[in-house]
Amino acid sequence: MKTSLTFTFLFWVNKSRIIDGKAELFERATVDGRRTNLGLKRKIEIKRWDTKAKKASGTFTELIKINNHIESVRVRLYEIYQELKYKNQFITAQLIKARYNGKDDNSKTLQEILIYHKIKN
């Protein structure tokens, strides 16, 4: 039985939707090859995005704020993953996204779902 999960995330800009030289920032969470995208509601000039470092390059106040936001998202996503892992819950990229957005109040673990259906039948 497989017990380890692969969890990765990366930050990227959507270059297909550039408006006035700016593109929206996204985060992509991947769990066991299944991924989901999360819009960060921030835009950045394409020339200010460092594709290798996956962050804004420069010392302008706005760029520093963007990098701080990226770091806070990175930390929160990792915390969510660790919480789910610690509670031995079923982990998916969608669940991590829902937790980040505060929309998983009704989420259940796989064990809870199986118990529910066993009792129902």
C-alpha positions as CSV (number, residue, x, y, z in Angstrom):
1,M,0.0,0.0,0.0
2,K,1.3,3.4,-1.0
3,T,1.7,5.6,2.1
4,S,3.7,8.6,0.8
5,L,2.3,11.5,-1.2
6,T,4.1,13.8,-3.5
7,F,3.2,17.4,-2.9
8,T,4.6,20.3,-4.9
9,F,3.7,23.8,-5.7
10,L,5.0,26.4,-8.0
11,F,4.2,30.0,-8.8
12,W,3.9,31.2,-12.4
13,V,2.5,34.0,-14.5
14,N,-0.2,33.4,-17.1
15,K,1.5,34.8,-20.2
16,S,-1.4,34.0,-22.4
17,R,-3.5,36.8,-20.8
18,I,-1.1,39.7,-20.8
19,I,-2.8,43.1,-20.6
20,D,-0.7,46.3,-20.7
21,G,2.5,44.2,-20.2
22,K,1.1,42.7,-17.0
23,A,0.0,39.1,-16.3
24,E,-1.8,37.5,-13.3
25,L,0.1,35.4,-10.8
26,F,-1.0,31.9,-10.1
27,E,0.1,29.0,-7.8
28,R,-0.2,25.4,-9.0
29,A,-0.5,22.8,-6.3
30,T,0.1,19.2,-7.3
31,V,-0.6,16.1,-5.2
32,D,0.3,12.7,-6.7
33,G,0.2,14.1,-10.2
34,R,-3.2,15.8,-9.8
35,R,-3.0,19.5,-9.9
36,T,-5.1,22.6,-9.4
37,N,-4.4,26.3,-10.0
38,L,-5.0,29.1,-7.6
39,G,-5.2,32.7,-8.7
40,L,-3.3,35.0,-6.4
41,K,-5.2,38.1,-7.4
42,R,-2.0,40.0,-8.1
43,K,-0.6,41.2,-11.4
44,I,3.0,41.7,-12.3
45,E,4.9,43.2,-15.3
46,I,6.2,40.3,-17.3
47,K,9.7,41.8,-17.4
48,R,9.8,41.8,-13.6
49,W,9.0,38.1,-13.2
50,D,12.0,35.8,-12.7
51,T,11.0,32.4,-14.1
52,K,13.9,30.5,-12.5
53,A,13.4,31.9,-9.0
54,K,9.6,32.0,-9.4
55,K,9.3,35.4,-7.9
56,A,9.4,39.1,-8.8
57,S,12.9,40.5,-9.4
58,G,13.6,44.0,-8.3
59,T,13.6,46.3,-5.2
60,F,10.5,48.4,-5.9
61,T,8.0,48.4,-3.0
62,E,5.3,46.8,-5.1
63,L,7.6,43.9,-6.1
64,I,8.6,43.4,-2.5
65,K,5.0,43.2,-1.5
66,I,4.4,40.6,-4.3
67,N,7.3,38.5,-3.1
68,N,6.0,38.7,0.5
69,H,2.6,37.6,-0.6
70,I,4.1,34.7,-2.6
71,E,6.0,33.6,0.5
72,S,2.9,33.9,2.8
73,V,0.9,31.7,0.3
74,R,3.7,29.2,0.1
75,V,3.9,28.9,3.9
76,R,0.1,28.7,4.3
77,L,-0.2,25.9,1.6
78,Y,2.5,23.9,3.3
79,E,0.8,24.4,6.7
80,I,-2.5,23.1,5.2
81,Y,-0.7,20.1,3.8
82,Q,0.9,19.3,7.1
83,E,-2.4,19.7,9.0
84,L,-4.1,17.2,6.6
85,K,-1.2,14.8,6.9
86,Y,-1.0,15.1,10.7
87,K,-4.8,14.4,10.9
88,N,-4.3,11.5,8.6
89,Q,-6.9,12.9,6.1
90,F,-7.3,12.1,2.5
91,I,-5.2,14.8,0.7
92,T,-5.9,16.2,-2.7
93,A,-4.8,19.3,-4.6
94,Q,-8.5,20.4,-4.6
95,L,-8.8,20.0,-0.9
96,I,-5.7,22.1,-0.3
97,K,-7.1,24.8,-2.5
98,A,-10.5,24.6,-0.8
99,R,-8.8,24.9,2.6
100,Y,-6.8,27.8,1.5
101,N,-9.9,29.6,0.2
102,G,-11.8,28.6,3.4
103,K,-14.4,26.5,1.6
104,D,-13.9,23.0,3.0
105,D,-16.1,23.1,6.1
106,N,-18.0,20.0,4.9
107,S,-15.0,18.0,3.9
108,K,-14.7,14.5,5.1
109,T,-11.9,12.0,5.3
110,L,-12.2,8.8,3.3
111,Q,-12.7,6.8,6.5
112,E,-15.6,9.1,7.5
113,I,-17.2,8.6,4.1
114,L,-16.8,4.8,4.3
115,I,-18.3,4.7,7.8
116,Y,-21.2,6.9,6.7
117,H,-22.0,4.6,3.8
118,K,-21.7,1.5,6.0
119,I,-24.1,2.9,8.5
120,K,-26.5,4.1,5.8
121,N,-26.7,0.6,4.2
